[in-house]
Amino acid sequence: MKNTKRYIAVVTSVIMAVSMFTGCGEAQSDTAVTNEQKNVGPTNSPRKNSNKKNDEMTMGDTAEADDNNFDNAIGAEENTYNFYNNYDEYEYNTEEYNHYAENGFKKVSENPLSTFSTDVDTASFTNVRRMIENGQQIYPDAVRTEEFINYFKYDYPQPEDGHKIGITTELSDCPWNKDAKLMQIGLQAKDVDVQDIDSNIVFLIDVSGSMADENKLPLVTNAFAMLAETLGENDRISIVTYAGRDTVELAGESGANYNKIAKTLAGLTAGGSTAGAAGINTAYELAQEYFIEGGNNRVILATDGDLNVGLSSEKELTELIEKKRDSGIYLSVLGFGMGNYKDNKLEALADHGNGNYAYIDSIDEAERVLVTEMNGTMFTVAKDAKVQVEFNPANVDSYRLVGYENRQLEDQDFEDDTKDAGDVGSGQQVTVLYEIITVDNGKDSDESRRTLKYQDDVDYPEPEKEPAEGDLDKELLTVSVRYKEKDEDESKLTDKAVMLSSYDKKMSDNMKLACAAAMFAKTLGNSEDKFTVNEIRDYAKGLNLDAEELLKMLNNYEDNYGERAYE
């Protein structure tokens, strides 16, 4: 039966794609570029005419286009560069990414706590993967190190003692800093049986003119058809589309009526402007109308993020989605396409709307996100999950968090249950790396360091398991995690102390894979640390973990950029 459904989905998507391109022509025409734009290097080139920091960054600006005719959209010559390097056809790039400077080292004497929100997003990895596969300009701001690390699955044990999240740690040498140790923190969410949990899902689909490309709307409909075939009689599917206006295509349909769902998806065509805010409001209203108590209530937004009508700025969209997140309805954001992709807006929607964020660059990735890893993507088991690491000043001089630049929280936010944070799905993992300079290797010594857990006159929440008498001076740090059960408003605390004696010169496969992913992200992104392909490959090969996608990506990077891959 499933094979029949898959056949129907593929055939209808192909028919839709053919009719779309026959009726409307290509969505974006080729445009002339200057000689300067043609000569842009293939990787890690500096941004042109840009001095913005920690703010919205735009790779190129487009002239205003007719709402129904994206063929006329052209790139403004200034602040624009060619996105393709190995192609005869050139397009202007108007993709947008936020810029975050790489984390620096912090002194434990001044910052004994490091606090951040969990992140299970993977969009950065797959978005950069398509750039590499196409031999395109790799934009450093598109690289988020934590999303490279968290794309992969590690061998962490299931949580114990009734917790929904378990903590695993490992301490070894840092590959890129001879003076530092590297600490890996692995959070493992509990695998829960979701077979008896009914789903109420709203597909919110951007059908504006910019979505006409083959790797956008046709891929969206095929991806959603794959998800729909996994649903059953008690599940509910609604479909909302938006372009110049929002339209309810299907409302509360039983998952058993797959043919009707697939036919509705196949009938969608692209055209018009992009009024995304109206579609978001309608989608949440439908999700509320068919709300299932104790079920999986979720809006799945599929778009390239190129909103241009109504509420469209990152700030406006963030404010809108924050009003929706307390409704018990979760959000998944799926990004599609290239050239005009708005990563900054989509990440903001996911981060502020109890959601997760993935980029779909192929039908295989759609199957991974929406079918193979559906439990983690669709079924939340721990919400508002936050991590706080307290460093022992007796043993740690300074530290640096690898990645998570845009997920950091104020220290007081850790115990504030009203503060929104990341959500973790069934069986999902969160992996974190810290560079740690121990006191022996620190250049400075400060006898007046202030402490919390490791000083008697400071009030600090008691850990669930007290260390043995006299063990505090043997501890390196303590990892604490707060999270809420899916239907609860009060957080739970779990923590783990890490001992100096846990150091092991020999890395596990878990740490080797995390190092390889981090090293590749650093090489492509805004880091001062750069590595050759072979240096990265040495950590990723021969593991008892699935590193195939990383090795394939490294090979493509080397093949497509040649010697410049080593610069």
Beta strands, then each sheet from edge to edge (+ up, - down):
strand 1: 56-58
strand 2: 96-98
strand 3: 106-107
strand 4: 113-117
strand 5: 165-173
strand 6: 181-189
strand 7: 199-206
strand 8: 236-242
strand 9: 246-254
strand 10: 296-303
strand 11: 330-335
strand 12: 355-359
strand 13: 380-391
strand 14: 396-401
strand 15: 422-425
strand 16: 429-438
strand 17: 475-485
strand 18: 492-499
sheet 1: 1+ 2-
sheet 2: 3+ 14- 16+ 6- 5+
sheet 3: 4+ 13- 15+
sheet 4: 4+ 13- 17+ 18-
sheet 5: 9+ 8- 7- 10- 11- 12-
end
